[in-house]
Amino acid sequence: MTNTAWRRPVISGVGQSAIGRRLDRSAYQLSVDAILAAIADAGLTPAEIDGLATYPGNAVPLNPGFNGPDLYELQDGLGLKLNWHLGTSQGPAQFMSVVAAATAVAAGLCRHAVVFRTTTEATAQGTNGRGGLGDSGFELEGVLSYLLAAGAVSPANWTAFFTQRHMVEYGTTKEQLGMVAVVERAYAQLNPNAVLRSPLSMQDYLESRIISSPLSLFDCDIPVDGSMAVVISAPETVPDLDHFATIEAVGTAMRHRPYWEHWPDLTTMAPHDAAAHMWSQTDLRPADVDVAQLYDAFSPFVLFWLEALGFCGVGESGPFVGDGARIGPGGELPVNTWGGQLSGGRLHGWGFLVESLHQLWGRAGVRQVSDVEVVAIGVGGGASASSMLLTTGR
């Protein structure tokens, strides 16, 4: 049943900086661009912002360029007077700051909160290849020690374990994984901000080099530089807003041990917990969803999210994707309509939120899906995930 205790906050504005490979601009500069654009889109001024949040804040970086700027530098630079603020790394995946800000607004701790995410991973990478965690000595004695000791030094390695198991149990094929990448590239060709817009055929996909079997090059997301921001506003501000999207429900559950290598069923991931939690908060059902934006650090994540959110049965995501018609342009369930992170660029889950708002507000241009009223978003994978259901405002 609907959770009547949840004072549903709304998203009133969205903004983004330039997005691209190796922009050679500071994370601070990119963040300011995105935040000011989001505030303006909401019809507000910085003086009206009394909440600020980001992820991961000053956490130990997993990769160079991952963290983004310091929260307090942004507060100081923008002259914000805050009633609530947060920058942290442990919580329900990439949307932890969004969920926290929505909760703060719903609880009356602030009225308008800006939430942003910034990465400069492409510039930090430079001309080098993408390194694994073992290269930096990260967590050598911590929760990843078993994986790193076995030579599994990258999320690509860990995802490959799950993907191989899904293939063995359910007959999922390499071509079905490839169709996720091919469909997302088709959407990216309609998105002027996508970083990869050249055509991608199934043959191109199958001939690309192996990264961690069965994953190959086009199964992996593309590091970029950029920042995205949203304004989350209290429900009582709706009469004053030109547009808004209602946060209908969120899913934050983590009901298993929080480790990749200890997951009880290697054909599923944390999305199953998060999705189940989200659906428990609303009367809406999977059949009500018009567009899905599903995290794709690697193409198999899309399959896991399709099953977790109930768009198909467990083990049925490969055939559900099929030849791509169902999830592609004009399909019954358009998925990752901006090109996803495989072609649009890795903004650590935030591209999905921004695209969801564009679709709900009719701003997606030639890739716009008609009559969008409900969007499901899932971010994260492995042992941590979060999900969100957005519905349209006026």
C-alpha positions as CSV (number, residue, x, y, z in Angstrom):
1,M,0.0,0.0,0.0
2,T,1.0,3.6,-0.4
3,N,3.1,4.9,2.4
4,T,0.9,7.8,3.6
5,A,3.6,8.9,6.1
6,W,5.9,10.0,3.3
7,R,5.5,13.7,2.6
8,R,6.4,13.4,-1.0
9,P,9.1,16.0,-1.9
10,V,9.5,17.1,-5.5
11,I,12.4,17.8,-7.8
12,S,11.9,21.3,-9.1
13,G,15.1,21.9,-11.1
14,V,17.9,20.2,-12.9
15,G,21.2,21.4,-14.3
16,Q,24.4,20.1,-15.8
17,S,27.8,21.3,-16.7
18,A,29.7,20.5,-19.9
19,I,30.1,16.8,-20.2
20,G,33.0,15.3,-22.0
21,R,36.3,13.4,-22.1
22,R,39.2,15.3,-20.4
23,L,37.7,18.7,-20.2
24,D,40.6,19.9,-18.1
25,R,38.3,22.0,-15.9
26,S,38.3,21.7,-12.1
27,A,35.6,19.8,-10.3
28,Y,34.7,23.0,-8.5
29,Q,34.1,24.9,-11.7
30,L,32.0,22.1,-13.2
31,S,29.9,21.9,-10.0
32,V,29.2,25.6,-9.9
33,D,27.9,25.5,-13.5
34,A,25.6,22.6,-12.7
35,I,24.3,23.9,-9.4
36,L,23.6,27.4,-10.7
37,A,21.8,25.9,-13.8
38,A,19.6,23.7,-11.5
39,I,18.7,26.7,-9.2
40,A,17.8,28.8,-12.2
41,D,15.7,26.0,-13.7
42,A,13.8,25.8,-10.5
43,G,13.0,29.5,-10.7
44,L,15.0,30.2,-7.5
45,T,18.0,32.2,-6.5
46,P,21.0,30.9,-4.4
47,A,19.6,32.9,-1.4
48,E,16.6,30.6,-1.4
49,I,18.7,27.4,-1.1
50,D,18.9,26.2,2.5
51,G,20.1,22.6,1.9
52,L,23.2,21.1,0.1
53,A,24.3,17.5,-0.3
54,T,26.7,15.5,-2.4
55,Y,28.2,12.0,-2.7
56,P,30.8,10.9,-1.7
57,G,32.2,14.0,-0.2
58,N,35.7,13.8,1.3
59,A,35.7,10.0,1.4
60,V,38.8,7.9,0.5
61,P,38.7,8.0,-3.3
62,L,38.2,4.7,-5.1
63,N,39.7,6.2,-8.3
64,P,41.4,9.5,-9.0
65,G,38.8,12.2,-10.0
66,F,36.0,10.2,-8.4
67,N,35.1,12.3,-5.3
68,G,34.2,15.7,-6.7
69,P,34.8,19.0,-4.8
70,D,34.5,19.6,-1.1
71,L,31.0,20.4,0.0
72,Y,32.0,23.3,2.2
73,E,34.0,24.9,-0.7
74,L,30.8,25.0,-2.7
75,Q,28.8,26.4,0.2
76,D,31.4,29.1,0.6
77,G,31.8,29.9,-3.0
78,L,28.1,30.2,-3.7
79,G,27.4,32.1,-0.4
80,L,24.8,29.6,0.7
81,K,23.2,29.9,4.2
82,L,22.3,26.3,5.0
83,N,19.9,24.7,7.5
84,W,20.9,21.2,6.4
85,H,24.0,19.7,4.6
86,L,25.5,16.3,4.0
87,G,28.5,14.8,2.2
88,T,29.1,11.1,2.8
89,S,30.0,7.8,1.1
90,Q,28.3,5.0,3.0
91,G,24.6,4.4,2.2
92,P,22.3,3.3,-0.5
93,A,24.6,3.6,-3.5
94,Q,24.8,6.6,-5.8
95,F,21.5,8.2,-4.8
96,M,22.2,8.2,-1.0
97,S,22.6,12.0,-1.2
98,V,19.3,12.4,-3.1
99,V,17.4,10.2,-0.7
100,A,18.9,12.0,2.3
101,A,18.0,15.4,0.8
102,A,14.4,14.2,0.1
103,T,14.1,13.0,3.6
104,A,15.4,16.3,5.0
105,V,13.0,18.3,2.9
106,A,10.1,16.0,3.9
107,A,11.0,16.3,7.5
108,G,11.1,20.1,7.3
109,L,14.8,20.5,8.0
110,C,15.1,22.6,4.8
111,R,12.9,23.9,2.1
112,H,15.0,23.8,-1.1
113,A,18.1,21.5,-1.2
114,V,20.6,21.3,-4.0
115,V,22.1,17.9,-4.5
116,F,25.0,17.4,-6.9
117,R,27.5,14.8,-8.2
118,T,30.7,15.7,-10.0
119,T,33.4,13.5,-11.5
120,T,36.7,14.3,-13.3
121,E,37.7,10.6,-13.8
122,A,38.5,11.1,-17.5
123,T,41.0,13.9,-16.9
124,A,42.5,12.0,-13.9
125,Q,42.9,9.0,-16.1
126,G,44.8,11.0,-18.7
127,T,46.2,8.8,-21.5
128,N,46.6,5.8,-19.2
129,G,44.3,2.7,-19.1
130,R,41.8,2.2,-16.3
131,G,43.4,0.8,-13.3
132,G,42.1,-1.7,-10.8
133,L,41.9,-1.2,-7.0
134,G,44.9,-3.4,-6.4
135,D,47.0,-0.8,-8.2
136,S,46.5,1.7,-5.4
137,G,46.6,-0.6,-2.5
138,F,43.0,0.3,-1.6
139,E,41.4,-1.9,1.1
140,L,44.2,-4.5,1.0
141,E,43.3,-5.4,4.5
142,G,39.6,-4.6,4.4
143,V,36.4,-5.9,2.9
144,L,37.9,-6.5,-0.5
145,S,41.0,-8.4,0.6
146,Y,39.7,-11.8,-0.5
147,L,38.9,-10.5,-4.0
148,L,42.2,-8.6,-4.4
149,A,44.2,-11.5,-3.2
150,A,42.6,-13.7,-5.9
151,G,43.6,-11.2,-8.6
152,A,40.0,-9.8,-8.9
153,V,41.1,-6.2,-8.8
154,S,38.3,-4.5,-10.7
155,P,34.5,-4.3,-10.6
156,A,34.7,-5.7,-14.1
157,N,36.1,-8.9,-12.6
158,W,33.5,-9.1,-10.0
159,T,30.7,-8.4,-12.4
160,A,32.0,-11.2,-14.7
161,F,31.5,-13.7,-11.9
162,F,27.8,-12.8,-11.7
163,T,27.4,-12.7,-15.4
164,Q,28.9,-16.1,-16.0
165,R,26.6,-17.6,-13.4
166,H,23.6,-16.0,-15.0
167,M,24.6,-17.5,-18.3
168,V,25.1,-21.0,-16.8
169,E,21.8,-20.9,-14.9
170,Y,19.5,-19.3,-17.5
171,G,21.2,-19.5,-20.9
172,T,21.9,-15.8,-21.2
173,T,24.0,-15.1,-24.3
174,K,26.8,-12.8,-25.2
175,E,24.5,-11.4,-28.0
176,Q,21.9,-10.5,-25.4
177,L,24.5,-8.5,-23.4
178,G,25.6,-6.9,-26.7
179,M,22.1,-5.8,-27.5
180,V,22.1,-3.6,-24.4
181,A,25.2,-1.8,-25.7
182,V,23.9,-1.6,-29.3
183,V,20.5,-0.1,-28.2
184,E,22.2,2.4,-25.9
185,R,24.4,3.5,-28.7
186,A,21.3,4.0,-30.9
187,Y,19.9,6.3,-28.2
188,A,23.3,8.1,-27.8
189,Q,23.1,9.0,-31.5
190,L,20.0,11.1,-30.6
191,N,21.8,12.8,-27.7
192,P,24.1,15.7,-28.5
193,N,25.7,15.4,-25.1
194,A,26.7,11.8,-25.4
195,V,30.4,11.1,-25.7
196,L,30.1,8.1,-28.1
197,R,27.8,8.7,-31.0
198,S,29.2,6.7,-33.8
199,P,27.1,3.7,-34.9
200,L,27.7,0.4,-33.1
201,S,26.8,-2.9,-34.7
202,M,26.6,-6.3,-33.1
203,Q,29.6,-7.4,-35.1
204,D,31.5,-4.4,-33.7
205,Y,30.5,-5.5,-30.2
206,L,31.4,-9.1,-30.7
207,E,34.8,-8.3,-32.1
208,S,35.8,-5.9,-29.3
209,R,38.6,-7.0,-27.0
210,I,37.8,-9.0,-23.9
211,I,38.2,-7.1,-20.6
212,S,37.1,-9.8,-18.1
213,S,35.3,-12.8,-19.7
214,P,32.5,-12.7,-20.7
215,L,32.7,-8.8,-20.6
216,S,34.3,-7.0,-23.5
217,L,35.1,-3.4,-24.2
218,F,31.7,-2.2,-25.1
219,D,30.2,-3.8,-22.0
220,C,32.0,-1.2,-19.9
221,D,31.1,2.4,-19.2
222,I,33.1,5.4,-20.3
223,P,34.8,7.7,-17.7
224,V,33.9,11.4,-18.4
225,D,34.2,14.8,-16.7
226,G,31.1,16.6,-15.7
227,S,28.6,17.6,-13.0
228,M,24.9,17.2,-12.6
229,A,22.6,18.8,-10.0
230,V,19.0,18.8,-8.9
231,V,16.9,21.0,-6.6
232,I,14.7,19.0,-4.2
233,S,11.8,21.1,-2.8
234,A,9.2,20.7,-0.1
235,P,5.8,19.7,-1.2
236,E,4.2,22.9,0.0
237,T,6.3,24.9,-2.6
238,V,4.5,23.2,-5.5
239,P,2.0,26.0,-6.1
240,D,5.0,28.3,-6.8
241,L,6.8,26.0,-9.2
242,D,6.6,26.1,-13.0
243,H,7.4,22.4,-13.2
244,F,8.2,19.5,-10.8
245,A,8.5,15.8,-10.6
246,T,7.2,14.0,-7.5
247,I,9.5,11.5,-5.7
248,E,6.8,8.8,-5.5
249,A,8.9,6.1,-3.8
250,V,12.5,5.2,-3.1
251,G,14.2,1.8,-2.4
252,T,17.2,1.7,-0.1
253,A,17.2,-1.8,1.4
254,M,20.3,-4.0,1.8
255,R,19.1,-7.2,3.3
256,H,22.2,-9.4,2.6
257,R,25.8,-9.3,3.6
258,P,27.3,-6.2,1.9
259,Y,30.1,-8.0,0.0
260,W,30.2,-9.0,-3.6
261,E,31.9,-12.3,-2.9
262,H,29.5,-13.3,-0.1
263,W,26.3,-12.7,-2.1
264,P,23.9,-15.7,-1.5
265,D,22.8,-16.0,-5.2
266,L,25.3,-14.9,-7.9
267,T,22.4,-14.6,-10.5
268,T,21.1,-11.6,-8.6
269,M,22.5,-8.4,-7.0
270,A,21.6,-5.7,-4.5
271,P,19.1,-4.2,-7.0
272,H,16.6,-6.9,-5.9
273,D,16.5,-5.7,-2.3
274,A,16.3,-2.0,-3.3
275,A,13.5,-2.6,-5.9
276,A,11.4,-4.7,-3.6
277,H,11.7,-2.0,-1.0
278,M,10.6,0.7,-3.5
279,W,7.6,-1.2,-4.7
280,S,6.5,-1.6,-1.0
281,Q,6.2,2.2,-0.8
282,T,3.7,2.8,-3.6
283,D,0.5,1.4,-5.2
284,L,2.1,1.8,-8.7
285,R,3.4,-1.4,-10.3
286,P,5.9,-2.2,-13.1
287,A,3.2,-2.1,-15.7
288,D,2.7,1.6,-14.9
289,V,6.3,2.5,-15.8
290,D,6.7,4.4,-19.1
291,V,10.5,4.7,-19.2
292,A,13.3,2.9,-17.2
293,Q,16.7,4.3,-16.5
294,L,18.9,1.4,-15.3
295,Y,22.5,1.6,-14.1
296,D,25.0,0.2,-16.6
297,A,28.5,0.4,-15.2
298,F,28.5,-2.9,-17.2
299,S,25.9,-4.1,-19.6
300,P,24.8,-7.1,-17.3
301,F,23.6,-4.6,-14.7
302,V,20.7,-3.7,-17.0
303,L,19.7,-7.4,-17.0
304,F,19.8,-7.6,-13.2
305,W,17.8,-4.4,-12.9
306,L,15.1,-5.6,-15.3
307,E,14.5,-8.7,-13.2
308,A,14.8,-6.9,-9.9
309,L,12.2,-4.3,-10.9
310,G,9.8,-6.9,-12.1
311,F,9.8,-6.0,-15.8
312,C,10.4,-9.7,-16.4
313,G,10.9,-12.9,-14.3
314,V,14.1,-14.0,-12.7
315,G,16.4,-15.5,-15.5
316,E,14.2,-14.0,-18.2
317,S,16.1,-10.7,-18.8
318,G,18.1,-12.0,-21.7
319,P,15.1,-13.0,-23.8
320,F,13.3,-9.8,-22.6
321,V,16.1,-7.7,-24.2
322,G,16.0,-10.1,-27.2
323,D,16.7,-8.2,-30.5
324,G,16.5,-4.8,-28.7
325,A,13.1,-3.8,-30.1
326,R,11.4,-3.9,-26.7
327,I,13.9,-1.6,-24.9
328,G,15.0,0.5,-27.9
329,P,13.5,3.6,-29.5
330,G,9.8,3.1,-30.0
331,G,9.8,0.0,-27.8
332,E,7.2,-0.9,-25.1
333,L,9.8,-0.2,-22.3
334,P,12.4,2.4,-23.5
335,V,15.6,1.8,-21.4
336,N,18.5,4.3,-20.9
337,T,17.1,6.8,-23.5
338,W,20.1,9.1,-23.2
339,G,22.7,6.4,-24.2
340,G,23.4,5.2,-20.7
341,Q,26.9,5.2,-19.3
342,L,28.1,2.8,-22.0
343,S,27.7,5.6,-24.6
344,G,26.5,8.7,-22.8
345,G,29.3,8.7,-20.3
346,R,29.9,7.6,-16.7
347,L,28.5,10.2,-14.4
348,H,28.1,7.5,-11.7
349,G,24.4,7.1,-12.0
350,W,23.4,10.7,-12.3
351,G,22.8,10.7,-16.0
352,F,19.8,8.5,-15.4
353,L,18.2,11.0,-13.0
354,V,18.8,13.9,-15.3
355,E,17.4,12.1,-18.3
356,S,14.4,11.0,-16.3
357,L,13.5,14.6,-15.6
358,H,14.0,15.6,-19.2
359,Q,11.6,12.8,-20.2
360,L,9.0,13.7,-17.6
361,W,9.2,17.4,-18.6
362,G,9.2,16.8,-22.3
363,R,12.7,18.2,-22.9
364,A,14.4,15.2,-24.5
365,G,14.2,16.4,-28.1
366,V,14.3,13.8,-30.8
367,R,14.6,11.0,-28.2
368,Q,11.5,12.1,-26.3
369,V,9.2,9.2,-25.4
370,S,5.5,10.2,-25.8
371,D,3.2,10.5,-22.8
372,V,5.7,9.9,-20.0
373,E,4.1,10.0,-16.6
374,V,6.1,7.4,-14.6
375,V,9.9,6.7,-14.7
376,A,11.7,4.0,-12.7
377,I,15.4,4.6,-11.9
378,G,17.8,2.0,-10.6
379,V,21.4,2.8,-9.7
380,G,24.2,0.7,-8.3
381,G,24.8,-3.0,-8.4
382,G,26.9,-5.6,-6.7
383,A,26.3,-5.3,-3.0
384,S,24.7,-1.8,-2.8
385,A,21.9,-0.2,-4.8
386,S,19.1,2.3,-4.6
387,S,16.0,2.9,-6.7
388,M,13.5,5.7,-7.3
389,L,10.1,6.1,-8.8
390,L,9.3,9.6,-10.3
391,T,6.0,10.8,-11.5
392,T,5.2,13.9,-13.5
393,G,4.1,17.2,-12.3
394,R,2.6,19.9,-14.4
